[in-house]
Amino acid sequence: MSIHIEQITPELTWRLRHEVLYPEIPIYKMWMDEDDDGYHFGAFTENQLVGVVSLFSKGLDYQFRKFAIHPSGQGQGVGKALLDYVIAFAKAEGAERLWCNARVPAVGFYLKAGFKQTGELFSRGGHDYEIMDLSLK
């Protein structure tokens, strides 16, 4: 499977955010205030958008959010390719730390990518999360 990744507009992330992460919430609520201040990336296979992620910076700390892979791309390397791209992008921007609020079922995916568990757990919107981070220094 050939995967192409590029920067996209925030609006292009909303459909997958809705479909994969929050199907119970109306699509118009996929917009976040921070969207205008972030970087948004899409993974494409055969010209179809199959993965999205949004990246936000606070100084040398970068957080990615709303990481969603369409079911057709899951287990196909799309998530890994998109995460690798975000890591490289954050490094190129001078980030020293990259972190996320990982849904608990996805913790293993982030561990394989070199992220560390912080032990900081919380629940929001019916989902359990753990903060995970990666040192880029």
Stockholm file with secondary structure:
# STOCKHOLM 1.0

chainA/1-137         MSIHIEQITPELTWRLRHEVLYPEIPIYKMWMDEDDDGYHFGAFTENQLVGVVSLFSKGLDYQFRKFAIHPSGQGQGVGKALLDYVIAFAKAEGAERLWCNARVPAVGFYLKAGFKQTGELFSRGGHDYEIMDLSLK
#=GR chainA/1-137 SS CCCEEEECCGGGGHHHIIIIICTTSCGGGGCCGGGGGSEEEEEEETTEEEEEEEEEEETTEEEEEEEEECGGGTTTTHHHHHHHHHHHHHHHTTCSEEEEEEEGGGHHHHHHTTCEEEEEEEEETTEEEEEEEEECC
#=GC SS_cons         CCCEEEECCGGGGHHHIIIIICTTSCGGGGCCGGGGGSEEEEEEETTEEEEEEEEEEETTEEEEEEEEECGGGTTTTHHHHHHHHHHHHHHHTTCSEEEEEEEGGGHHHHHHTTCEEEEEEEEETTEEEEEEEEECC
//
